[in-house]
Amino acid sequence: QVQLVESGGGLVQAGGSLRLSCAASGRIFSISDMGWHRQAPGKQRELVAEITSGGSTNYADSVKGRFTISRTNAKNTVYLQMNSLKPEDTAVYYCKKKTPNGLVLWGRGTQVTVSS
């Protein structure tokens, strides 16, 4: 069974940085699109960043210039480097995997809290 395990969340002051990691078990990671989404209390889950199997990236306007998504296929891992963090970035961050046949898988999430 494919699993996605996020790590790297925590408490950081505004202006600080965190790096999230998502390790995927199973095969076909290299041909799957990966992404990070987040959900703040009382809000809907929203896209933060995504990266295709070919390496193309897309970011939410709110994080452009501050966050960077990357992947290392040899390690079945996708990363989210978050710089210049703001209190409004506080949320549970979820890793998402979309396989070539359209199957979508989610991790359990990691909490990111940014204090002002």
Order of alpha helices (4+ residues) and beta strands (2+ residues): beta-beta-beta-beta-beta-beta-beta-beta-beta-beta-beta
